Amino acid sequence: MSEEFCKIFESKVYGQILVTKDTTVEEGHPQVSVKFRPEGLGFCGPDFAFSDDNQMIAWEKVDSLFDKIDLEAAEVIAKNVNNVCMGITD
C-alpha cells in the first residue's frame, strides 16, 4: 500500500479542506499544503515548505507536520487565511 499523500476534511464552517504532501515547483523542496475555497475567492491556502540541505530531514518534517494536521488544525489554518482574505476583499 502506498503512503498517504492527501487528506480531505469536511468542515461545517469552511467546507472541504485539502491537505497534501508534495514538492515546491521551483526548487523541489518538500512541502505540506493546506487549501480550501473561502467565500467569494478561489482555491487558496498556505504552503509550508522545508528547504533543509538534507532531503531526508526535510521529508521527516513534512511527514510530521502532515500527521499533526487534523480537522481542528485545518480549521485554525483556514480561519487565519479567511481572516486575511476578508481583510483584502473588504
C-alpha positions, 0 to 999 in steps of 0.5 A: 500500500502506498503512503498517504499523500492527501487528506480531505476534511469536511468542515461545517464552517469552511467546507472541504479542506485539502491537505497534501504532501508534495514538492515546491515547483521551483526548487523541489523542496518538500512541502505540506499544503493546506487549501480550501475555497473561502467565500467569494475567492478561489482555491487558496491556502498556505504552503509550508515548505522545508528547504533543509540541505538534507532531503531526508530531514526535510521529508521527516518534517513534512511527514510530521507536520502532515500527521499533526494536521487534523480537522481542528488544525485545518480549521485554525489554518483556514480561519487565519487565511479567511481572516486575511482574505476578508481583510483584502476583499473588504 
